[in-house]
Amino acid sequence: MRQSLRFLFVLFALGTSLCGFGQVATGTPKFGSFGGGPFDVVNLGNLNVHFSIPVIQRKGRGTSFFYDISYDSSIWTPATSSGTTTWQPMSTLGWQTQTDGATGKVPFSSISVSSTFCNGRHTLLYTWTYPGYVDRRGTFHHVPNLQTIQNCNGTFGTTQAADDGSGYLVSVPSGQVIARNGRSTFAPVGISKGTASVTDANGNQITTSDGTTFYDNLSATTPVLTISGTAPNPVQYTFTSPAGTSASYTMNFKAYTVATNFGVSGIGEYGATSSSLVGCRKVTITSC
């Protein structure tokens, strides 16, 4: 039997420009107060709306593979350029994309360049700063003093613990994240997709070399999930159904005009801009 399910989402507060990591905590942080439901979860502390759309979940040895597409509504943050501050959206438009769905990511915040002396000669010192770790369910975990420094002697990173009680130990520039249960994740650093892996305490792994083809611990040769296409073209998620046949999940996009009207003194509005936003999605599942 073949079933076609269509969902239409009216999304708000979306745009397309690049900016730094948002200031509002996303996902469902520990010790938070939440409302909403049954589909969405509202953080009562900051009014962020979070929801997840499951693509595939497969039981594995020790570590199961799951891939969800999640969304957070808090995407706007003030950004200053040439002395002018305006509202700018996150580059992902609130969506967790590709590798994020399985491993999370270490988002980039800022880079600073300063002049210094190294081994008796004048040189430049580069410092990359990262605000923390966004886990595979879209929850942000703040990590203080997480930096990568580059000088004439090479590139040096830091290893710091999250300060939110989650127990995560995060290292840059490697992107390694160690959990309390011994689970080791290598997440993309400063990007939304790329080489990543998850290894549990028994050595079972989930891997991807490009952020679009994933292998779980049940097969190192047959992908558990393959992603093709990029926005504004349709993005297709292909996997094997429980019946052993191919199933696909397609995210479609539509052009909308987006602008802000927050009216906050000292912060300019995001001007009317044509943006490709998620319009609807279609999943076709073959089952017995």
C-alpha positions as a Markdown table, in Angstrom:
| # | Residue | x | y | z |
|---|---|---|---|---|
| 1 | Met | 0.0 | 0.0 | 0.0 |
| 2 | Arg | 1.3 | 3.5 | -0.9 |
| 3 | Gln | 0.4 | 6.5 | 1.1 |
| 4 | Ser | 1.1 | 10.1 | 0.3 |
| 5 | Leu | 1.0 | 12.5 | 3.2 |
| 6 | Arg | 1.2 | 16.3 | 2.7 |
| 7 | Phe | 1.7 | 18.9 | 5.4 |
| 8 | Leu | 1.5 | 22.6 | 4.9 |
| 9 | Phe | 3.4 | 24.8 | 7.3 |
| 10 | Val | 2.8 | 28.6 | 7.6 |
| 11 | Leu | 6.2 | 29.7 | 8.9 |
| 12 | Phe | 6.9 | 33.1 | 10.4 |
| 13 | Ala | 10.0 | 35.2 | 11.0 |
| 14 | Leu | 12.2 | 33.6 | 8.4 |
| 15 | Gly | 14.8 | 35.1 | 6.1 |
| 16 | Thr | 18.0 | 34.2 | 4.2 |
| 17 | Ser | 21.0 | 36.4 | 5.3 |
| 18 | Leu | 24.0 | 35.1 | 7.1 |
| 19 | Cys | 24.6 | 36.1 | 10.7 |
| 20 | Gly | 26.0 | 34.9 | 13.9 |
| 21 | Phe | 24.5 | 32.3 | 16.2 |
| 22 | Gly | 21.2 | 33.4 | 17.7 |
| 23 | Gln | 21.0 | 34.7 | 21.2 |
| 24 | Val | 17.9 | 32.8 | 22.3 |
| 25 | Ala | 18.3 | 29.2 | 23.5 |
| 26 | Thr | 16.8 | 26.8 | 21.1 |
| 27 | Gly | 15.4 | 23.3 | 21.4 |
| 28 | Thr | 14.3 | 22.0 | 24.8 |
| 29 | Pro | 17.1 | 22.9 | 27.3 |
| 30 | Lys | 17.3 | 21.0 | 30.6 |
| 31 | Phe | 15.4 | 22.5 | 33.6 |
| 32 | Gly | 13.2 | 24.6 | 31.3 |
| 33 | Ser | 9.5 | 25.2 | 31.5 |
| 34 | Phe | 7.5 | 24.2 | 28.4 |
| 35 | Gly | 4.0 | 24.4 | 27.1 |
| 36 | Gly | 2.3 | 23.9 | 23.7 |
| 37 | Gly | 1.6 | 20.6 | 22.1 |
| 38 | Pro | 0.8 | 18.1 | 20.9 |
| 39 | Phe | 2.9 | 19.0 | 17.8 |
| 40 | Asp | 5.0 | 21.9 | 19.0 |
| 41 | Val | 6.9 | 22.7 | 22.2 |
| 42 | Val | 6.9 | 26.3 | 23.5 |
| 43 | Asn | 9.7 | 27.4 | 25.9 |
| 44 | Leu | 7.8 | 29.5 | 28.4 |
| 45 | Gly | 11.1 | 31.3 | 29.4 |
| 46 | Asn | 11.8 | 32.8 | 26.0 |
| 47 | Leu | 8.8 | 31.8 | 23.8 |
| 48 | Asn | 10.9 | 29.9 | 21.3 |
| 49 | Val | 8.7 | 27.4 | 19.4 |
| 50 | His | 10.3 | 24.1 | 18.6 |
| 51 | Phe | 9.0 | 21.1 | 16.7 |
| 52 | Ser | 10.5 | 18.0 | 15.1 |
| 53 | Ile | 9.4 | 16.0 | 12.0 |
| 54 | Pro | 10.7 | 12.4 | 12.1 |
| 55 | Val | 12.2 | 11.2 | 8.8 |
| 56 | Ile | 13.7 | 7.8 | 9.8 |
| 57 | Gln | 14.3 | 5.9 | 13.1 |
| 58 | Arg | 16.1 | 2.5 | 13.0 |
| 59 | Lys | 17.0 | 0.4 | 15.9 |
| 60 | Gly | 20.7 | -0.5 | 16.0 |
| 61 | Arg | 23.3 | -2.2 | 18.2 |
| 62 | Gly | 23.9 | 0.0 | 21.2 |
| 63 | Thr | 23.2 | 3.3 | 19.3 |
| 64 | Ser | 20.1 | 3.6 | 17.1 |
| 65 | Phe | 20.0 | 5.8 | 14.1 |
| 66 | Phe | 17.4 | 8.6 | 13.9 |
| 67 | Tyr | 17.1 | 11.6 | 11.6 |
| 68 | Asp | 14.6 | 14.3 | 12.4 |
| 69 | Ile | 14.1 | 17.7 | 10.7 |
| 70 | Ser | 13.5 | 20.2 | 13.5 |
| 71 | Tyr | 12.6 | 23.9 | 13.5 |
| 72 | Asp | 13.1 | 26.7 | 16.1 |
| 73 | Ser | 11.2 | 30.0 | 15.7 |
| 74 | Ser | 13.8 | 32.2 | 17.4 |
| 75 | Ile | 16.1 | 33.0 | 14.5 |
| 76 | Trp | 16.4 | 36.8 | 14.6 |
| 77 | Thr | 19.3 | 38.5 | 16.3 |
| 78 | Pro | 20.8 | 42.1 | 16.1 |
| 79 | Ala | 23.8 | 42.3 | 13.9 |
| 80 | Thr | 26.1 | 45.4 | 13.6 |
| 81 | Ser | 27.9 | 46.3 | 10.4 |
| 82 | Ser | 29.7 | 49.6 | 9.8 |
| 83 | Gly | 28.2 | 51.0 | 13.0 |
| 84 | Thr | 24.6 | 50.2 | 12.0 |
| 85 | Thr | 22.6 | 47.5 | 13.9 |
| 86 | Thr | 19.8 | 45.7 | 12.1 |
| 87 | Trp | 17.8 | 42.5 | 12.6 |
| 88 | Gln | 19.3 | 39.5 | 10.8 |
| 89 | Pro | 18.1 | 35.9 | 10.6 |
| 90 | Met | 20.1 | 32.8 | 11.2 |
| 91 | Ser | 21.5 | 31.3 | 8.0 |
| 92 | Thr | 19.6 | 28.0 | 8.5 |
| 93 | Leu | 16.3 | 29.9 | 8.8 |
| 94 | Gly | 15.6 | 28.0 | 12.0 |
| 95 | Trp | 15.8 | 24.5 | 10.5 |
| 96 | Gln | 18.2 | 21.7 | 11.6 |
| 97 | Thr | 19.8 | 20.6 | 8.3 |
| 98 | Gln | 21.4 | 17.4 | 7.1 |
| 99 | Thr | 24.3 | 16.3 | 9.5 |
| 100 | Asp | 22.7 | 18.3 | 12.3 |
| 101 | Gly | 19.9 | 15.8 | 12.4 |
| 102 | Ala | 22.2 | 13.0 | 13.5 |
| 103 | Thr | 25.2 | 14.6 | 15.2 |
| 104 | Gly | 24.5 | 18.2 | 16.0 |
| 105 | Lys | 27.1 | 20.9 | 15.3 |
| 106 | Val | 29.4 | 23.5 | 16.9 |
| 107 | Pro | 28.2 | 26.8 | 15.5 |
| 108 | Phe | 30.6 | 29.6 | 14.6 |
| 109 | Ser | 30.2 | 32.9 | 16.5 |
| 110 | Ser | 33.1 | 35.3 | 15.6 |
| 111 | Ile | 36.7 | 35.7 | 14.5 |
| 112 | Ser | 39.1 | 38.3 | 15.7 |
| 113 | Val | 42.5 | 39.2 | 14.3 |
| 114 | Ser | 45.2 | 41.0 | 16.3 |
| 115 | Ser | 48.9 | 41.8 | 15.9 |
| 116 | Thr | 51.5 | 40.0 | 18.1 |
| 117 | Phe | 55.0 | 38.8 | 18.2 |
| 118 | Cys | 55.7 | 35.1 | 17.7 |
| 119 | Asn | 59.2 | 33.6 | 17.9 |
| 120 | Gly | 60.7 | 37.1 | 17.8 |
| 121 | Arg | 58.9 | 38.3 | 14.7 |
| 122 | His | 55.8 | 40.3 | 14.0 |
| 123 | Thr | 52.8 | 38.2 | 13.0 |
| 124 | Leu | 49.0 | 38.0 | 13.1 |
| 125 | Leu | 47.0 | 36.1 | 15.8 |
| 126 | Tyr | 43.7 | 34.6 | 14.7 |
| 127 | Thr | 41.1 | 33.7 | 17.3 |
| 128 | Trp | 37.9 | 31.8 | 16.4 |
| 129 | Thr | 35.2 | 31.8 | 19.0 |
| 130 | Tyr | 32.3 | 29.3 | 19.3 |
| 131 | Pro | 29.3 | 29.8 | 21.7 |
| 132 | Gly | 28.7 | 26.1 | 22.4 |
| 133 | Tyr | 27.2 | 22.9 | 21.1 |
| 134 | Val | 23.8 | 22.4 | 19.4 |
| 135 | Asp | 22.9 | 18.7 | 20.0 |
| 136 | Arg | 21.2 | 16.4 | 17.6 |
| 137 | Arg | 17.8 | 17.4 | 18.9 |
| 138 | Gly | 18.4 | 21.1 | 18.4 |
| 139 | Thr | 19.1 | 22.1 | 22.0 |
| 140 | Phe | 21.8 | 24.7 | 22.5 |
| 141 | His | 24.4 | 24.0 | 25.3 |
| 142 | His | 26.5 | 27.0 | 26.2 |
| 143 | Val | 30.2 | 26.3 | 26.5 |
| 144 | Pro | 32.4 | 29.2 | 27.9 |
| 145 | Asn | 35.8 | 30.1 | 26.5 |
| 146 | Leu | 35.5 | 27.7 | 23.5 |
| 147 | Gln | 38.2 | 29.0 | 21.1 |
| 148 | Thr | 40.7 | 28.1 | 18.4 |
| 149 | Ile | 43.8 | 30.2 | 18.2 |
| 150 | Gln | 46.2 | 30.3 | 15.2 |
| 151 | Asn | 49.7 | 31.8 | 15.2 |
| 152 | Cys | 53.1 | 31.1 | 13.6 |
| 153 | Asn | 53.5 | 28.0 | 15.8 |
| 154 | Gly | 50.3 | 26.4 | 14.5 |
| 155 | Thr | 46.7 | 26.0 | 15.4 |
| 156 | Phe | 45.7 | 25.4 | 19.0 |
| 157 | Gly | 42.2 | 24.6 | 20.4 |
| 158 | Thr | 40.5 | 24.4 | 23.7 |
| 159 | Thr | 38.5 | 21.7 | 25.5 |
| 160 | Gln | 35.7 | 23.1 | 27.8 |
| 161 | Ala | 32.7 | 21.7 | 29.6 |
| 162 | Ala | 29.2 | 23.0 | 29.0 |
| 163 | Asp | 27.9 | 25.1 | 31.9 |
| 164 | Asp | 24.3 | 24.0 | 31.7 |
| 165 | Gly | 24.5 | 20.7 | 33.6 |
| 166 | Ser | 24.4 | 18.6 | 30.5 |
| 167 | Gly | 27.8 | 17.1 | 31.1 |
| 168 | Tyr | 29.1 | 17.7 | 27.6 |
| 169 | Leu | 32.8 | 18.1 | 27.1 |
| 170 | Val | 33.5 | 20.0 | 23.8 |
| 171 | Ser | 36.8 | 20.3 | 21.9 |
| 172 | Val | 37.7 | 22.6 | 19.0 |
| 173 | Pro | 38.8 | 22.6 | 16.3 |
| 174 | Ser | 38.2 | 18.8 | 16.2 |
| 175 | Gly | 34.5 | 19.2 | 17.1 |
| 176 | Gln | 34.6 | 16.2 | 19.5 |
| 177 | Val | 31.8 | 16.1 | 22.0 |
| 178 | Ile | 32.0 | 13.6 | 24.8 |
| 179 | Ala | 28.8 | 12.8 | 26.8 |
| 180 | Arg | 28.5 | 11.5 | 30.4 |
| 181 | Asn | 27.7 | 8.0 | 29.1 |
| 182 | Gly | 30.9 | 7.8 | 27.1 |
| 183 | Arg | 29.3 | 8.6 | 23.7 |
| 184 | Ser | 31.8 | 10.4 | 21.5 |
| 185 | Thr | 30.5 | 12.6 | 18.7 |
| 186 | Phe | 32.6 | 14.4 | 16.1 |
| 187 | Ala | 30.3 | 17.2 | 14.9 |
| 188 | Pro | 30.9 | 19.7 | 12.1 |
| 189 | Val | 32.5 | 22.9 | 13.3 |
| 190 | Gly | 31.3 | 26.3 | 12.0 |
| 191 | Ile | 29.1 | 24.6 | 9.3 |
| 192 | Ser | 25.8 | 22.8 | 9.1 |
| 193 | Lys | 27.0 | 19.7 | 7.3 |
| 194 | Gly | 30.2 | 17.7 | 6.6 |
| 195 | Thr | 32.2 | 14.8 | 7.9 |
| 196 | Ala | 30.8 | 13.6 | 11.2 |
| 197 | Ser | 30.5 | 10.5 | 13.4 |
| 198 | Val | 29.0 | 9.1 | 16.6 |
| 199 | Thr | 30.7 | 6.3 | 18.6 |
| 200 | Asp | 29.1 | 4.8 | 21.7 |
| 201 | Ala | 31.0 | 3.3 | 24.6 |
| 202 | Asn | 31.1 | -0.1 | 22.9 |
| 203 | Gly | 32.5 | 1.2 | 19.7 |
| 204 | Asn | 29.3 | 1.1 | 17.6 |
| 205 | Gln | 29.4 | 3.9 | 15.0 |
| 206 | Ile | 27.2 | 6.1 | 12.9 |
| 207 | Thr | 29.2 | 7.9 | 10.2 |
| 208 | Thr | 29.0 | 10.3 | 7.3 |
| 209 | Ser | 31.8 | 11.7 | 5.1 |
| 210 | Asp | 29.8 | 14.5 | 3.5 |
| 211 | Gly | 26.7 | 15.2 | 5.5 |
| 212 | Thr | 24.4 | 13.7 | 2.8 |
| 213 | Thr | 25.0 | 9.9 | 3.0 |
| 214 | Phe | 24.8 | 8.2 | 6.4 |
| 215 | Tyr | 25.8 | 4.7 | 7.6 |
| 216 | Asp | 24.7 | 3.2 | 10.8 |
| 217 | Asn | 26.1 | 0.3 | 12.8 |
| 218 | Leu | 24.0 | -2.3 | 11.0 |
| 219 | Ser | 25.7 | -1.6 | 7.6 |
| 220 | Ala | 28.9 | 0.1 | 6.5 |
| 221 | Thr | 28.2 | -0.4 | 2.8 |
| 222 | Thr | 24.5 | 0.3 | 2.4 |
| 223 | Pro | 23.4 | 3.8 | 3.4 |
| 224 | Val | 20.7 | 4.1 | 6.0 |
| 225 | Leu | 19.8 | 7.6 | 4.7 |
| 226 | Thr | 20.8 | 9.5 | 1.5 |
| 227 | Ile | 20.0 | 13.2 | 1.0 |
| 228 | Ser | 19.9 | 14.8 | -2.4 |
| 229 | Gly | 19.1 | 18.3 | -3.7 |
| 230 | Thr | 19.6 | 21.8 | -2.2 |
| 231 | Ala | 17.2 | 24.7 | -1.6 |
| 232 | Pro | 15.4 | 26.3 | -3.4 |
| 233 | Asn | 15.1 | 23.0 | -5.3 |
| 234 | Pro | 13.3 | 20.2 | -3.6 |
| 235 | Val | 15.4 | 18.2 | -1.1 |
| 236 | Gln | 14.8 | 14.5 | -1.0 |
| 237 | Tyr | 15.5 | 12.1 | 1.9 |
| 238 | Thr | 15.7 | 8.5 | 0.7 |
| 239 | Phe | 15.8 | 5.4 | 3.0 |
| 240 | Thr | 14.7 | 1.8 | 3.1 |
| 241 | Ser | 11.2 | 1.2 | 4.6 |
| 242 | Pro | 10.4 | -1.6 | 7.0 |
| 243 | Ala | 9.1 | -3.6 | 4.1 |
| 244 | Gly | 12.6 | -3.5 | 2.4 |
| 245 | Thr | 11.5 | -1.1 | -0.4 |
| 246 | Ser | 12.7 | 2.4 | -1.1 |
| 247 | Ala | 10.9 | 5.3 | 0.6 |
| 248 | Ser | 11.4 | 9.0 | 0.1 |
| 249 | Tyr | 10.6 | 12.2 | 1.9 |
| 250 | Thr | 10.7 | 15.5 | -0.1 |
| 251 | Met | 10.9 | 19.0 | 1.3 |
| 252 | Asn | 9.6 | 21.7 | -1.1 |
| 253 | Phe | 10.3 | 25.4 | -1.1 |
| 254 | Lys | 8.3 | 28.4 | -2.2 |
| 255 | Ala | 9.3 | 32.1 | -2.7 |
| 256 | Tyr | 7.9 | 34.5 | -0.1 |
| 257 | Thr | 8.5 | 38.2 | 0.7 |
| 258 | Val | 9.9 | 38.5 | 4.3 |
| 259 | Ala | 10.4 | 41.6 | 6.4 |
| 260 | Thr | 10.5 | 42.4 | 10.1 |
| 261 | Asn | 8.5 | 45.0 | 12.0 |
| 262 | Phe | 9.7 | 44.6 | 15.6 |
| 263 | Gly | 9.9 | 48.3 | 16.3 |
| 264 | Val | 12.8 | 48.1 | 18.7 |
| 265 | Ser | 14.6 | 51.4 | 19.2 |
| 266 | Gly | 18.1 | 51.5 | 17.8 |
| 267 | Ile | 17.7 | 48.3 | 15.7 |
| 268 | Gly | 16.8 | 48.7 | 12.0 |
| 269 | Glu | 14.3 | 46.4 | 10.4 |
| 270 | Tyr | 15.1 | 43.6 | 8.0 |
| 271 | Gly | 13.9 | 45.0 | 4.7 |
| 272 | Ala | 11.4 | 43.2 | 2.4 |
| 273 | Thr | 13.3 | 40.4 | 0.7 |
| 274 | Ser | 12.3 | 37.5 | -1.5 |
| 275 | Ser | 13.2 | 34.3 | 0.3 |
| 276 | Ser | 12.8 | 30.6 | -0.5 |
| 277 | Leu | 10.9 | 29.1 | 2.5 |
| 278 | Val | 9.7 | 25.7 | 3.3 |
| 279 | Gly | 6.2 | 25.5 | 1.7 |
| 280 | Cys | 5.1 | 21.8 | 2.1 |
| 281 | Arg | 6.6 | 18.4 | 2.3 |
| 282 | Lys | 5.6 | 15.0 | 0.9 |
| 283 | Val | 6.5 | 11.6 | 2.1 |
| 284 | Thr | 5.8 | 8.4 | 0.2 |
| 285 | Ile | 6.1 | 5.2 | 2.2 |
| 286 | Thr | 5.8 | 1.7 | 0.8 |
| 287 | Ser | 4.7 | -0.9 | 3.3 |
| 288 | Cys | 3.1 | -4.4 | 3.3 |
